[in-house]
């Protein structure tokens, strides 16, 4: 039964069809990724050309940065063996 050429032909055609589907899906993914990157670059370019004077960080961002700096200071104190 395994010597039947139709079995080999069917298996080869099925494998080729599966490979073609994988290649098609990968190509669509690649094209989608390229389109996404083009949109990101276009958006960055638009933002760069239409930007106004940069404003300072918001109050919440400044508070968060101050909190992070305090945490870093405490961790450095712990690392050096200083009790707070």
C-alpha positions in Angstrom: 0.0 0.0 0.0 2.9 2.4 0.7 4.3 1.8 -2.7 1.2 3.4 -4.3 2.3 6.6 -6.1 -0.9 8.3 -5.2 -0.1 8.3 -1.5 3.2 10.0 -2.1 1.7 12.5 -4.5 -1.1 13.3 -2.1 1.3 13.7 0.8 3.6 16.0 -1.3 0.6 18.1 -2.4 -0.7 18.5 1.1 2.8 19.4 2.4 3.2 22.0 -0.4 -0.2 23.4 0.3 0.6 23.7 4.0 3.9 25.4 3.2 2.2 27.8 0.9 -0.3 28.8 3.6 2.5 29.4 6.1 4.4 31.5 3.6 1.3 33.5 2.8 0.6 34.1 6.5 4.2 35.1 7.1 4.1 37.5 4.1 0.9 39.1 5.4 2.4 39.5 8.8 5.5 41.1 7.4 3.5 43.5 5.2 1.4 44.4 8.2 4.5 45.0 10.4 6.0 47.2 7.6 2.8 49.2 7.4 2.7 49.7 11.1 6.3 51.0 11.1 5.5 53.3 8.2 2.6 54.7 10.2 4.7 55.2 13.3 7.4 57.0 11.3 4.8 59.2 9.6 3.2 60.0 13.0 6.6 60.9 14.5 7.4 63.1 11.5 4.0 64.8 11.8 4.6 65.4 15.5 8.1 66.7 14.9 6.9 69.2 12.3 3.9 70.4 14.2 5.3 70.5 17.7 5.0 73.6 19.8 7.4 74.7 22.4 8.1 71.8 24.8 6.3 72.1 28.0 7.7 71.0 31.3 6.7 67.7 32.9 3.3 67.6 34.5 2.9 67.8 38.3 2.1 64.1 38.6 5.2 63.2 36.6 7.3 65.4 38.8 5.8 63.8 41.9 6.5 60.3 40.5 10.1 61.2 39.7 10.6 62.6 43.2 9.2 59.4 44.6 11.5 57.3 42.5 14.5 59.4 43.5 13.6 58.9 47.2 13.3 55.2 46.7 16.7 55.1 45.0 18.2 57.1 47.8 16.8 54.6 50.4 18.0 51.6 48.4 21.5 53.1 48.2 21.5 53.8 51.9 20.5 50.1 52.6 23.2 48.9 50.2 25.8 50.9 52.0 24.6 49.7 55.4 23.3 53.0 56.7 20.2 52.8 58.9 17.5 55.3 58.1 
